[in-house]
Amino acid sequence: MTRRLIATPLQPWERDGVTAALVKAGLPADDVDDPYVLLWRFETYEDVPVGFGGLEIYDDNALLRSVVTLPPLRQVGMGAAIVAALEAEARARRCRAIYLLTTSEADFFSRLGYQPCARDDVPKALRASRQFAALCPPTATVMSKTV
């Protein structure tokens, strides 16, 4: 069962919560104030904060990034619901594929249909992003999914 969430877009000046959550989870947060990084706050319909997630759009491709579920709601399907909502947003923006980098959650993303891919197979614009080029380590697993 897919959980239903409310997604609220975050402006660069209201991103302190996502920065704190990412830092606490050990994820890169140095560029969350960049206006080109699209970020959302996710809550249940009962106004329970769930987590955050984001996209960077490059032509007809997206970079999935900054997905973090708040600790009390981990392991109950909320992360998958956040990813599903971000995939729907990418499709609405006419993206054909979504790419991501992960250092620890390859199994999670694999269960959601993402497949490992070679860095050289990632479109050049995505490879030039700050997230890809500088913030995530070169040892991160690169994955993709057609949407």
N, C-alpha and C positions, 0 to 999 in steps of 0.2 A: 504494500500500500504506500503510495506517495503521499507524504505529508504536505499539507497546504500551508504556505507561509505568506506573510505580507512583506513585500520588498520595498524599502524606502531608499531612493537615491540619495547619496550623501554629497554635499558640496565640499570643496577643499577646506573650507573654514570650519566644518563640523565633523572632522575625522579623528578627533582625539581618541574616541572609544575604539575605533578600529586599530589605531596605532598601538594602543595599550594591549589589546587582545593579541595582536600579531607578535609584539615583543615578548609577551608572556608565553606564547606558544613557540617561541624560537624561530619565527618566520621574518623575512625581510620586511621592513616598514619604512625605509628611508625615502621612498618616493610617493607615499600615499597622499601627499598634499598636491601632487601634480594634477592639474585640471584635466589632463588627457587620460588619467587613470579613472575609470568609471567604477565607483564603489557603491554597494548597497548594504543597508542594515536589514536583517531579517528578524521577524517576530512572528509568534503564533497569532491566531485570531483572538486569543485571550490576552494579548499584549505582553506575552512572555518573551524577553529578548533571547534570541537563538544564536546569532553570530553574524558574520560578515562575509562578503565575497566580492570579487571584482573581475572586470574584463578590460583589456586593451584591444581596440579594434584597429586592424590594419587591412584596408581594402576589404576582401571577402574572407578574412581569417581573423580569429580572435585568440588572445592569450588569456587563459583562465588563471586568475591569481588571487592571492590574499584570502583564500577560503579558510575560515576558522570558525569552529563551533565553540560556544562558550562551555567551560568545563562541566557544569551540571547537566548538560544535555548531550554529551558525547555518548556514542555507542547506542543511540536509539533511533537512528535514521535521519537525523536532522542535517548532517553533512551532505547526505545524498539528496535531500530536498533542496538544499542551497545550490548544489551543482545543477540539479534539474532546472531550477529557476533561472540560473545564469545561462544554461544551454538554450532555454526558451528565449531569453533576451538576445543571445547571439543570433538565433534563427530570425528573430524579428528585425534584426539589423542586417539581414541578408548574408550572414556569414555561412560559408560552406564547411569550414573546419575549425576546430578548437584545438589549441596546443596548450601544454602546461609543462612546468618543471616541478619536480618533487624530490626531496631528499629522503623522505621517510614514508610516504603514503602511496607508493606504486601499487600495492595490492588493493587498496581502497579504490583508486581510480580505475584499475583493471576491472574490478567488479562492476563499474559503471560504464564499461564499454570502451575505455581508452586503451590504446595499444602503444607499446614503446616504439620510438622511431629514432632515426639517426639525426643528430644535430644538423647535418648538411641537408636533410630533407625538409627542414623548417624554412618557411619563406624568409627571404632576406630581411624584410621589414621587421619581422618578429625577432629575428636574431639580433637586430640592431637596438632593440628596446633596452632600456636600463635594467629592467628585471632580468632579461636573458643575458645581456652582455656583462653586467657587473654585479648585480645583487645576489643572484643564485650562484652557487659554486659550480665549477665545470664538471663536478662529479654528479650533479643532479640528474635524475632520470628524466628524459624528454618523452612526452607521450602526446598522442593526438587522437581525435575522434571526428568523423564526418558527421555533420548535423543536417 
